Amino acid sequence: MSDFDLVIRGGTAVTASSIGAFDIGIAGGVIAAIGAGLPRGKEEVDAKGLLVLPGGVDSHVHLNQPFSSGADIADGFDSGTASAAAGGTTTVVCHAPQVRGGSLAGAVAAYAEKAKQARIDHAFHLLVNDPTPEVLDTELPALVEAGHRSVKIFMTYDSNRLGDAQILQTLAAARRAGALVCVHAEHHELITWLTQALLAAGQTAPRHLAWAKPMVVEREATHRILALAEALDTPIQVFHVSGRQSGEEVERAQKRGQKAWAETCTQYLVLDEADMDRPGFEGAKFMISPALRSTADQEALWQFLRDGVIDIVSSDHSPLRYDDPRGKKQHGEGAPFNKIPNGVPGLAARLPILYSEGVAKGRIDLRRFVDLVATNPARRFGLAPRKGALAVGADADIVLFDPNRRVTLTNAMQHHGSDYTPYEGMAVQGYPAATYQRGCLVFDGERVLAQPGQGQLLARAPYAEITPTGRFPTPFDPFR
């Protein structure tokens, strides 16, 4: 009788320690052995000519999360996790949003019910929109102890933003509880002032979103949140760094020894501000926040990825439908930019685009690619060693990736709920041939085979990555 339920043979495996021609033996949903010439399994897969990679971990995803404007996000957990599986992602971290005036614990419980439709594994960021004493002193510590070890805060948007005093209270509460704080960093008041000035001047097209949200609003807020987190010695992750200046703020903090990390997103690496200036209303398809930047910013981001200043690439999957009165056209095709919902889909496109633009074009190597899409997000968000690497004892979350397959991306290939992809017509080299979750085939290269409810909600134990440094700007420790 075979010791293995499945053996994947003959591929080039990127393991936790090396890259080589290894067989992967799987038993009971976990990786049981890695080596050459493993005994036959009950099932055999020939991976000759393919890369054998750990399943992707996307640590910035919005599913089944309503917009305060009344727009509908296009993906629930069913369709959104189908898209993830089709793109080689086997774990997503989504946002459980607290409603102002409501309970954070109640919001998480309700969100967990929605997540029961997930086809792949998932975890939650605690999205704090109303940091009351009850939330910070009672609910948040209990939720973190239950395994939700990341907190998300916004510095902009009327329905989400926290003022500096609230940010400090939340940073302190997260530090005490042992949670990582993730931040959307943009200067709210400056955006508001610029938006009003642009509207008064008749500058209302989709492209003017970039004028209302220039890099200075991101740079300033990034600088400010880094300073606040440094003062409290609270580890933070800056979400969706979009260009050079905000990346430089993170780099400076890291050189000071601060536990400050950053991600960028696929769209900032391959789309730019000219995409929002497409004819008619087409530019709305590319409206995101922070806004798309210049091609020079793209090159700066690639350098940050090579240098390790930015060490995660996420999708920030926030899908809306384009031709829908509850999507991009919520207020009609003549709507000013401030009335057009922001967000683009991107779950399924993340790995193919980053491989094609990164590895195939020589910008990054294969090891860095795996770190960016799987290993680093798993480690940063407390999912390692179970996720993010091919290692004995890890979950058998595996992508068989064809590095030579050339594909032109279409919306149909994304398997999501949106009626468009911003990457329509983009040619890529490299595409998932199969995706496995815990040794079970969930995508066969064409069809999503995972069923709703197949995914597991992952509890995260305390982990060393986000332990505070113990250093403060003065001899005074405000937490003692």
ZAMARGU-4260 file (C-alpha; in steps of 0.2 Angstrom, whole numbers, plus 5000, padded with zeros to 4 digits):
<rodrens>
0) 5000/5000/5000 | 5007/5017/4995 | 5012/5030/5009 | 5006/5044/4998 | 4989/5049/4992
5) 4997/5059/4978 | 5014/5061/4971 | 5018/5076/4959 | 5033/5071/4949 | 5046/5078/4937
10) 5043/5096/4939 | 5055/5110/4944 | 5050/5113/4963 | 5053/5129/4972 | 5054/5122/4990
15) 5057/5132/5006 | 5076/5129/5004 | 5080/5126/4986 | 5075/5125/4968 | 5077/5108/4959
20) 5069/5093/4951 | 5060/5086/4966 | 5045/5075/4968 | 5032/5080/4981 | 5023/5066/4991
25) 5006/5071/4999 | 4997/5062/5012 | 4982/5067/5022 | 4982/5084/5014 | 4999/5089/5019
30) 5016/5087/5011 | 5024/5071/5018 | 5040/5070/5008 | 5051/5080/4995 | 5064/5072/4986
35) 5070/5062/4970 | 5062/5045/4966 | 5048/5045/4979 | 5038/5028/4979 | 5022/5028/4969
40) 5007/5036/4976 | 4989/5031/4974 | 4988/5045/4962 | 5002/5051/4951 | 5004/5068/4942
45) 5017/5071/4929 | 5023/5089/4931 | 5037/5088/4918 | 5041/5105/4910 | 5031/5114/4924
50) 5036/5124/4939 | 5029/5117/4956 | 5026/5131/4967 | 5017/5134/4984 | 4999/5140/4982
55) 4998/5159/4982 | 4993/5169/4997 | 4984/5185/4993 | 4984/5196/5009 | 4973/5210/5002
60) 4956/5205/4996 | 4939/5212/4997 | 4924/5200/4996 | 4906/5202/5000 | 4910/5219/5007
65) 4897/5232/5004 | 4902/5250/4998 | 4895/5264/5009 | 4889/5272/4993 | 4877/5258/4989
70) 4887/5251/4975 | 4888/5232/4975 | 4905/5223/4976 | 4904/5210/4962 | 4911/5195/4971
75) 4905/5185/4986 | 4916/5171/4994 | 4909/5159/4981 | 4914/5168/4965 | 4929/5177/4972
80) 4938/5162/4979 | 4934/5153/4962 | 4944/5167/4954 | 4958/5165/4967 | 4959/5146/4963
85) 4960/5149/4944 | 4974/5161/4947 | 4985/5149/4958 | 4980/5157/4974 | 4975/5145/4988
90) 4973/5157/5003 | 4965/5174/5004 | 4965/5187/5018 | 4949/5197/5017 | 4941/5212/5027
95) 4928/5209/5040 | 4921/5227/5041 | 4914/5235/5057 | 4899/5247/5054 | 4901/5263/5063
100) 4890/5262/5079 | 4890/5243/5078 | 4900/5229/5086 | 4916/5223/5078 | 4913/5206/5086
105) 4896/5205/5078 | 4903/5211/5061 | 4916/5197/5062 | 4903/5184/5066 | 4892/5189/5052
110) 4906/5189/5040 | 4911/5172/5045 | 4894/5166/5040 | 4896/5173/5023 | 4913/5165/5021
115) 4906/5148/5023 | 4904/5149/5004 | 4922/5150/5001 | 4930/5137/4990 | 4948/5140/4997
120) 4956/5144/5013 | 4954/5161/5021 | 4957/5173/5035 | 4951/5190/5041 | 4958/5207/5044
125) 4948/5216/5058 | 4942/5232/5049 | 4940/5245/5063 | 4929/5259/5058 | 4923/5265/5075
130) 4936/5262/5089 | 4925/5264/5104 | 4932/5259/5121 | 4921/5243/5120 | 4929/5239/5103
135) 4947/5242/5108 | 4947/5236/5126 | 4935/5221/5125 | 4931/5215/5108 | 4947/5217/5099
140) 4958/5208/5111 | 4946/5193/5111 | 4945/5193/5092 | 4964/5193/5091 | 4965/5179/5104
145) 4953/5169/5093 | 4965/5170/5079 | 4961/5186/5069 | 4979/5194/5071 | 4978/5208/5059
150) 4969/5225/5060 | 4965/5236/5045 | 4962/5255/5047 | 4959/5269/5034 | 4965/5287/5035
155) 4953/5292/5021 | 4935/5290/5016 | 4920/5297/5026 | 4913/5280/5031 | 4930/5273/5036
160) 4943/5285/5041 | 4950/5287/5058 | 4958/5304/5065 | 4975/5304/5072 | 4969/5302/5090
165) 4958/5287/5085 | 4973/5280/5075 | 4984/5281/5090 | 4971/5272/5101 | 4970/5258/5089
170) 4988/5256/5086 | 4990/5255/5105 | 4976/5242/5107 | 4983/5232/5093 | 5000/5232/5100
175) 4993/5226/5117 | 4983/5212/5109 | 4997/5206/5098 | 4990/5211/5081 | 4998/5218/5065
180) 4990/5235/5059 | 4987/5237/5040 | 4985/5255/5034 | 4977/5263/5019 | 4987/5279/5019
185) 4980/5295/5011 | 4977/5312/5017 | 4958/5314/5018 | 4957/5333/5020 | 4969/5337/5006
190) 4959/5325/4994 | 4943/5333/4999 | 4950/5351/4996 | 4957/5346/4979 | 4941/5337/4974
195) 4930/5352/4978 | 4942/5363/4968 | 4943/5351/4953 | 4924/5350/4953 | 4922/5369/4953
200) 4934/5370/4939 | 4924/5358/4928 | 4937/5345/4929 | 4926/5330/4932 | 4932/5315/4921
205) 4938/5299/4927 | 4957/5304/4924 | 4954/5318/4936 | 4954/5306/4951 | 4973/5306/4949
210) 4973/5325/4951 | 4962/5324/4967 | 4974/5310/4974 | 4992/5315/4968 | 5006/5306/4976
215) 5008/5320/4989 | 4992/5314/4998 | 4999/5296/4999 | 5017/5302/5003 | 5011/5313/5018
220) 4999/5300/5025 | 5013/5286/5024 | 5025/5297/5033 | 5012/5301/5046 | 5007/5284/5050
225) 5025/5278/5050 | 5029/5291/5063 | 5014/5287/5074 | 5018/5268/5073 | 5036/5272/5077
230) 5031/5282/5093 | 5021/5268/5099 | 5032/5254/5093 | 5018/5246/5084 | 5022/5235/5069
235) 5013/5240/5053 | 5010/5235/5035 | 5007/5249/5023 | 4995/5243/5010 | 4995/5247/4991
240) 5011/5258/4989 | 5009/5265/4972 | 5025/5274/4968 | 5042/5280/4972 | 5039/5294/4985
245) 5028/5283/4997 | 5040/5269/4995 | 5054/5280/5000 | 5045/5284/5016 | 5044/5265/5020
250) 5062/5263/5016 | 5068/5277/5027 | 5058/5269/5042 | 5065/5252/5039 | 5083/5259/5039
255) 5079/5267/5056 | 5075/5249/5062 | 5056/5251/5063 | 5045/5236/5060 | 5037/5243/5045
260) 5033/5234/5029 | 5024/5237/5013 | 5015/5229/4998 | 5011/5235/4981 | 4998/5228/4969
265) 4998/5220/4952 | 4989/5235/4944 | 5002/5248/4950 | 5016/5238/4941 | 5007/5237/4924
270) 4994/5250/4923 | 4997/5269/4923 | 4988/5286/4924 | 4985/5286/4905 | 4973/5271/4907
275) 4961/5283/4916 | 4961/5294/4901 | 4953/5282/4889 | 4939/5288/4878 | 4922/5291/4885
280) 4918/5282/4901 | 4931/5268/4899 | 4943/5277/4911 | 4931/5272/4925 | 4937/5254/4923
285) 4954/5259/4930 | 4949/5270/4944 | 4957/5264/4961 | 4964/5272/4976 | 4978/5276/4978
290) 4976/5282/4960 | 4987/5274/4946 | 5004/5283/4944 | 5017/5286/4931 | 5028/5274/4921
295) 5043/5281/4931 | 5034/5275/4947 | 5031/5258/4940 | 5050/5256/4938 | 5053/5263/4955
300) 5041/5249/4962 | 5051/5236/4953 | 5067/5242/4961 | 5058/5242/4978 | 5053/5224/4974
305) 5071/5219/4970 | 5078/5228/4985 | 5065/5220/4997 | 5058/5237/5003 | 5042/5231/4996
310) 5041/5212/4999 | 5022/5207/4995 | 5012/5209/4979 | 4993/5208/4982 | 4978/5210/4971
315) 4968/5222/4982 | 4954/5213/4973 | 4939/5225/4975 | 4928/5221/4960 | 4914/5231/4953
320) 4904/5228/4937 | 4906/5241/4924 | 4889/5241/4915 | 4879/5240/4930 | 4869/5254/4939
325) 4876/5247/4956 | 4893/5246/4949 | 4904/5259/4940 | 4889/5267/4932 | 4880/5269/4948
330) 4877/5288/4944 | 4877/5286/4925 | 4891/5288/4912 | 4891/5307/4915 | 4895/5306/4933
335) 4910/5316/4940 | 4925/5306/4946 | 4920/5308/4965 | 4904/5298/4961 | 4912/5284/4953
340) 4915/5269/4964 | 4934/5264/4965 | 4941/5247/4963 | 4946/5234/4951 | 4946/5215/4950
345) 4963/5206/4950 | 4963/5189/4960 | 4966/5178/4945 | 4978/5189/4936 | 4990/5192/4950
350) 5002/5177/4947 | 5002/5176/4928 | 5005/5195/4927 | 5019/5196/4940 | 5027/5180/4933
355) 5026/5187/4915 | 5031/5205/4919 | 5044/5200/4932 | 5052/5183/4929 | 5050/5181/4911
360) 5056/5199/4907 | 5071/5197/4919 | 5065/5210/4932 | 5065/5198/4947 | 5070/5180/4948
365) 5059/5164/4952 | 5064/5164/4970 | 5058/5182/4973 | 5042/5179/4963 | 5037/5165/4975
370) 5042/5176/4990 | 5031/5190/4984 | 5016/5180/4980 | 5016/5166/4993 | 5030/5165/5006
375) 5031/5183/5012 | 5012/5186/5014 | 5010/5169/5023 | 5024/5174/5035 | 5019/5192/5038
380) 5001/5187/5042 | 5004/5172/5053 | 5000/5159/5041 | 5017/5151/5040 | 5023/5137/5041
385) 5006/5130/5036 | 5005/5141/5020 | 5017/5149/5008 | 5030/5136/5006 | 5033/5119/4999
390) 5040/5110/5015 | 5037/5094/5024 | 5022/5096/5036 | 5015/5111/5026 | 4998/5110/5018
395) 4999/5103/5001 | 4993/5119/4993 | 5002/5118/4976 | 5002/5127/4959 | 5008/5118/4944
400) 5013/5133/4933 | 5018/5132/4915 | 5031/5145/4912 | 5030/5144/4893 | 5012/5145/4890
405) 5007/5161/4881 | 4990/5168/4885 | 4980/5183/4881 | 4970/5188/4896 | 4951/5189/4894
410) 4937/5192/4907 | 4930/5174/4905 | 4947/5167/4911 | 4946/5177/4927 | 4931/5166/4934
415) 4925/5181/4945 | 4909/5191/4946 | 4914/5206/4937 | 4909/5210/4919 | 4926/5216/4915
420) 4945/5214/4919 | 4957/5229/4917 | 4969/5217/4910 | 4958/5213/4895 | 4969/5209/4880
425) 4986/5208/4889 | 4998/5195/4883 | 5007/5185/4897 | 5019/5172/4897 | 5016/5159/4911
430) 5000/5152/4917 | 4993/5140/4930 | 4991/5123/4924 | 4983/5116/4940 | 4980/5122/4957
435) 4979/5110/4973 | 4972/5114/4990 | 4978/5102/5003 | 4981/5089/4990 | 4964/5091/4981
440) 4963/5098/4963 | 4953/5114/4964 | 4958/5121/4946 | 4963/5110/4931 | 4969/5124/4920
445) 4952/5128/4913 | 4938/5124/4926 | 4937/5128/4944 | 4933/5111/4953 | 4933/5117/4971
450) 4915/5118/4978 | 4908/5132/4989 | 4911/5128/5007 | 4927/5118/5003 | 4938/5132/5011
455) 4943/5133/5029 | 4943/5149/5040 | 4961/5149/5047 | 4965/5154/5065 | 4982/5162/5067
460) 4992/5159/5083 | 5004/5172/5090 | 5020/5174/5079 | 5037/5182/5081 | 5036/5192/5065
465) 5025/5205/5073 | 5033/5206/5090 | 5037/5224/5094 | 5055/5229/5095 | 5054/5236/5113
470) 5061/5253/5107 | 5053/5270/5110 | 5059/5288/5105 | 5062/5291/5123 | 5066/5281/5139
475) 5048/5281/5143 | 5038/5265/5139 | 5020/5270/5138 | 5014/5252/5139 | 5022/5248/5156
</rodrens>
